[in-house]
Amino acid sequence: MPFVKERFEVKEKIPAFLYVMRKFNYTQGEAQRLICKGRLLIDGESMYKTGQKIEGEVEIVYFKPQSKSNPPIFSNENFMVFEKPSGVLVHPNTMATPYSMLDEIRVYGNDKSNATHRIDMETSGLLLASKHIEAERYLKGSFEAKTIQKSYLAWVEGKMSESVTVDEPISINNDYTHSKHKVYINPLGKHAKTHFEPIEYDKELNATLVRCYPQTGRTHQIRIHLFHMKHPILGDPLYGTTYKIANLYLEDKLTPKERAYHTGANRLMLHADTLEFRYNQRFFIRSLSDFSKERDRIEKDRLRDGRR
């Protein structure tokens, strides 16, 4: 478990926040937040006064990373790039999350290392992480300024024959009564633009490998734009499937076999493949994973072929 509770002996009276700062090399803000969340306990009870002096035995709940031997594929003094497996969170959802990419980031970096962008849990591929606060600010700012270019690979339903750019605005869905889609195409939504280039069509699977270039960074942008084109990503349990199947997936009641039949694969067939950006010099980094081989996960006898 990355969040652990450990006992410590405070030998001399000291303000709680100062003890946490020195023990874990935290900033004052980080130490105060830990205490305000009730993660410093005395006699089994959380204390919340950051300036209160403490002495003797205390317990502290803190993030203690544990690696699963997934080192970065590139690393320098400022940042690291990891291959994130499908099904792994970038950050822990709760204190009970058993493992996330933050474990690897902190093990191979340091306590100040952090992911600099989001990748959906089921999307695999490149994850860019900073090694220090200045790098985190710079890289997150670069993502916001759209100076970091990303491309993805996706196995999609049907045959896509030509390159196409989808320029359709997107809104967040706040009503899940009739649809489990997190976003939807809406003329009044935020600008969203994605360019798609077909790479390979597999006739036996009736599936196309497509390179995706998001030119904006909206939530589920690639997924909703491909669904809008009637080429949903194989394995997508939300876009291009029924309300019932989407609901079963969200309630964690959809078996891998059922998912493969109803969505075309037992994982979301989307992969973050390249990153291009400047940090003192130009970097172009490509995933070491051969995503074309993921076709082996595609279900031949599937419902997502127009028979619904």
Protein Blocks (a to p, Z undefined) as FASTA:
>chain_A
ZZdcdddddfbgcdfklmmmmmnopafklmmmmmmnopaceehiacfbfkbccehjdddd
ddddddehiacfbdcfkbccddddehiafbdfblmlmbdfklmmmmmmcfkbccfbdcdf
klgcjddddfbfklmmmmmmmmmnopaccddddddehjdfbdcdddddddddfbfklbcc
fbdcdfklccdddddddfbdcfklopacdddddfbdcehklmmmmmmnopacehiakgop
afklmmmmmnopacfklmmmmnopabdcdddfbdcddehiacddddfbdfklmmmmpcfb
acknopZZ
